[in-house]
């Protein structure tokens, strides 16, 4: 506590002491530092999307681009782009990627 605060705290009776910030404040205004703490923006953690399986090449290289709101395949040969809705629908329906479909067709042909 500063000397100025000590001097003013004894002169005026309309002041109170804030134990959290260790300072005096006027009753009519309240502690300004407490009010400022209440209005600080709450930090919202940004969700980090993990790599998902690409719907085109089948590799775990699908990255969510938050600026464009699309999923992009990091595989240079594939370069697939999908909307968020498309990826979610594919996950819910359990759809196979094009590469997985091609390999399963080849296996079926070999069996016959």
TABELVEN-V156206 format. One record per backbone hydrogen bond with DSSP energy under -0.5 kcal/mol. CO is the residue of the C=O (numbers start at 1). NH is the residue of the N-H. If there is no record, write none. Layout:
CO NH
CO NH
//
This chain:
2 6
3 7
4 8
5 9
6 10
7 11
8 12
14 27
16 25
17 19
18 22
18 23
23 18
25 16
26 29
26 30
30 32
31 35
32 36
33 37
34 38
35 39
37 40
42 44
43 45
47 49
52 62
54 58
55 98
56 99
59 54
59 61
61 63
61 74
62 52
63 65
63 72
64 66
65 69
65 70
69 84
70 65
71 82
72 63
75 79
80 73
82 71
83 87
84 88
85 89
86 90
87 91
88 92
89 93
90 94
90 95
97 101
98 102
99 103
100 104
101 105
102 106
103 107
104 108
105 109
106 110
107 111
108 112
//
